[in-house]
């Protein structure tokens, strides 16, 4: 399921050769513990900044990214990022189980 986006988001597993090629310092950024986003221009965004940039790239969530990026709401963005990161497997199962099961039945 793809979201309409202003920018193309390409995800690479942090253990992949492509990720290491794009960002040789990746292990130092602890990608196993938080989201890391690399821009085409060489910018590196970590944690809640990476989440906000991903939201900003998506048409349906750009306004949310702009709201959460203001200094007063930045701590909330950080807590949401941590909550989602620590519970991503459970959230994925809860939100996408029916889609995965449905697609699996067509195989």
C-alpha positions in Angstrom: 0.0 0.0 0.0 1.7 3.2 -1.2 1.0 6.7 0.2 0.7 9.6 -2.3 4.1 11.4 -1.8 5.8 14.6 -2.8 9.1 12.8 -2.7 10.1 9.2 -3.4 11.0 7.4 -0.2 13.4 4.5 -0.7 14.0 2.2 2.3 17.2 0.2 2.8 17.8 -2.3 5.6 20.6 -0.8 7.7 22.6 -4.0 7.3 22.6 -3.8 3.5 25.6 -2.9 1.3 23.6 -0.1 -0.2 22.9 1.5 3.2 26.6 1.3 4.1 27.6 2.7 0.7 25.2 5.7 1.1 26.3 6.4 4.7 29.7 4.9 5.8 29.1 6.3 9.3 25.8 4.5 9.7 26.8 2.1 12.5 27.8 5.1 14.6 24.2 6.5 14.3 22.8 3.3 15.9 20.3 2.5 13.1 19.1 -0.6 15.0 17.6 1.7 17.6 16.2 4.5 15.6 15.1 5.6 12.1 17.9 7.2 10.0 16.9 9.2 6.9 19.4 10.2 4.2 18.4 12.9 1.8 19.5 13.1 -1.8 21.6 16.2 -0.9 23.6 14.3 1.8 21.5 15.5 4.8 21.2 13.0 7.7 18.2 13.0 9.9 18.0 10.8 13.0 15.1 9.8 15.3 12.1 12.2 15.4 13.7 14.4 12.8 13.7 11.4 10.4 10.1 10.6 11.2 9.1 14.2 10.7 10.9 14.3 7.3 9.1 11.0 6.2 5.7 12.5 7.2 6.6 15.7 5.4 7.3 13.8 2.2 3.8 12.2 2.3 1.0 14.3 0.8 -1.6 13.2 3.5 0.7 13.9 6.4 2.7 17.0 5.4 0.5 19.3 7.6 1.1 17.0 10.6 4.8 17.1 10.1 4.7 20.9 10.0 2.6 21.1 13.2 4.8 18.6 15.1 8.0 20.3 14.0 7.3 23.5 15.9 9.5 23.9 19.1 6.5 23.6 21.4 5.4 20.3 19.9 8.8 18.8 19.2 8.9 16.9 22.6 5.5 15.3 21.6 7.0 14.3 18.2 9.9 12.7 20.0 7.7 10.7 22.3 5.5 9.6 19.4 8.6 8.5 17.5 9.8 6.5 20.5 6.4 4.9 21.1 6.1 3.9 17.4 9.7 2.7 17.2 9.4 0.5 20.3 6.1 -1.0 19.3 6.5 -1.2 15.5 6.1 -5.0 15.2 2.9 -4.9 17.3 1.5 -1.9 15.4 2.4 -3.5 12.1 0.6 -6.7 13.0 -2.5 -4.8 14.3 -2.7 -2.4 11.4 -1.8 -4.6 8.4 -2.6 -8.2 9.4 -5.8 -8.2 7.3 -4.0 -6.8 4.3 -1.1 -9.3 4.5 -3.5 -12.2 5.0 -5.7 -11.0 2.1 -2.7 -10.6 -0.2 -1.3 -14.0 0.9 -4.6 -15.7 -0.1 -4.2 -14.6 -3.7 -0.9 -16.4 -4.1 
